[in-house]
Amino acid sequence: MYSILAMVDGDKPFGVVVNGLAHACVGMGAQLKQSNTPLRVVRCSQQQLRDSRESARSQGLMLVDFTQTMTGDTYVEQLQRTKASASEELEYYAVLVAGQAEQVAALAPTSNLSAEGVTL
């Protein structure tokens, strides 16, 4: 079974998180091309977002993220800012990962921030 895990920065204001999550979901939906996939949303720290993102990337899982460089100005300027930033400088607002349910579930942080996770 396929599953999607959406991890959002638990320290950011609601509007920032929802904006990042919405953009990442559109990107993921364009790649996934199916709508019956469970989606779990969890709050994370920046470090948890980075660690889970890196683990997903190294496993070759489908991955979409949204960072602070992707806000403001035009799309072209956002893309230039993102490309010019070192990965350790990026502040992640949302990271979405899709893959086999077991692999995706293993990426979910286990700290108390993720206790507010909800499956949609």
C-alpha positions as CSV (number, residue, x, y, z in Angstrom):
1,M,0.0,0.0,0.0
2,Y,1.2,3.5,-0.9
3,S,1.2,6.3,1.7
4,I,2.2,9.9,2.0
5,L,3.8,11.6,5.1
6,A,3.5,15.4,5.3
7,M,5.9,16.9,7.8
8,V,5.6,20.5,8.7
9,D,7.6,22.9,10.9
10,G,5.9,22.9,14.3
11,D,7.4,26.3,15.2
12,K,6.0,28.2,12.3
13,P,2.7,30.2,12.3
14,F,-0.4,28.3,10.9
15,G,-0.6,30.4,7.7
16,V,3.1,29.7,6.8
17,V,2.7,26.0,7.4
18,V,-0.6,25.7,5.4
19,N,1.0,27.7,2.5
20,G,4.0,25.4,2.4
21,L,1.9,22.3,2.8
22,A,-0.5,23.4,0.0
23,H,2.4,24.0,-2.4
24,A,4.0,20.7,-1.6
25,C,0.7,18.8,-2.0
26,V,0.2,20.3,-5.4
27,G,3.7,19.2,-6.4
28,M,3.2,15.7,-4.9
29,G,-0.2,15.3,-6.6
30,A,1.2,16.1,-10.0
31,Q,3.8,13.3,-9.5
32,L,1.5,10.7,-7.8
33,K,-1.5,10.9,-10.2
34,Q,-3.8,9.1,-7.7
35,S,-6.1,10.4,-5.0
36,N,-6.8,7.4,-2.8
37,T,-3.5,7.5,-1.0
38,P,-3.6,8.0,2.8
39,L,-2.0,11.3,4.0
40,R,-0.6,11.7,7.5
41,V,0.4,15.2,8.7
42,V,2.8,15.6,11.6
43,R,4.5,18.6,13.2
44,C,8.3,18.5,13.3
45,S,11.4,20.5,14.3
46,Q,13.7,21.8,11.6
47,Q,16.2,19.0,12.5
48,Q,13.5,16.3,12.1
49,L,12.5,17.8,8.8
50,R,16.1,17.7,7.6
51,D,16.8,14.2,8.9
52,S,13.6,12.7,7.5
53,R,14.1,14.5,4.1
54,E,17.6,13.2,3.8
55,S,16.6,9.6,4.7
56,A,13.8,9.7,2.2
57,R,16.1,11.0,-0.5
58,S,18.7,8.4,0.2
59,Q,16.0,5.7,-0.1
60,G,14.9,7.0,-3.4
61,L,11.4,7.8,-2.2
62,M,9.2,10.4,-3.9
63,L,9.9,13.7,-2.2
64,V,8.6,17.3,-2.4
65,D,9.6,20.1,-0.1
66,F,8.8,23.8,0.4
67,T,11.4,26.2,1.9
68,Q,11.6,29.8,3.0
69,T,13.3,30.7,-0.3
70,M,10.1,29.8,-2.2
71,T,8.1,32.7,-0.8
72,G,7.8,36.3,-1.9
73,D,8.8,37.9,-5.2
74,T,8.3,36.0,-8.5
75,Y,8.7,32.3,-9.3
76,V,12.0,33.1,-11.2
77,E,13.4,34.9,-8.2
78,Q,12.3,32.1,-5.8
79,L,14.0,29.5,-8.0
80,Q,17.2,31.5,-8.2
81,R,17.2,32.0,-4.4
82,T,16.6,28.3,-3.8
83,K,19.4,27.2,-6.2
84,A,21.8,29.7,-4.7
85,S,21.3,28.5,-1.2
86,A,23.3,25.7,0.4
87,S,21.1,22.9,1.7
88,E,22.1,23.6,5.3
89,E,20.9,27.2,4.8
90,L,17.4,26.2,3.8
91,E,14.5,26.5,6.3
92,Y,11.9,23.8,5.5
93,Y,8.2,24.7,5.9
94,A,6.9,21.4,4.7
95,V,8.4,18.1,3.4
96,L,6.2,15.4,1.8
97,V,7.3,11.9,1.2
98,A,5.4,9.1,-0.7
99,G,6.2,5.5,-1.0
100,Q,5.4,2.1,0.5
101,A,3.5,2.6,3.7
102,E,6.2,0.8,5.8
103,Q,9.0,2.9,4.5
104,V,7.1,6.2,4.8
105,A,5.9,5.4,8.4
106,A,9.5,4.7,9.4
107,L,10.3,8.4,8.6
108,A,7.7,9.9,10.9
109,P,9.5,11.6,13.9
110,T,8.8,10.0,17.2
111,S,9.1,13.1,19.4
112,N,6.3,14.7,21.2
113,L,5.8,17.2,18.4
114,S,4.5,14.4,16.1
115,A,1.9,13.4,18.7
116,E,-0.4,15.8,17.0
117,G,-0.3,13.9,13.8
118,V,-3.5,13.3,11.9
119,T,-4.3,10.9,9.1
120,L,-6.5,12.3,6.3
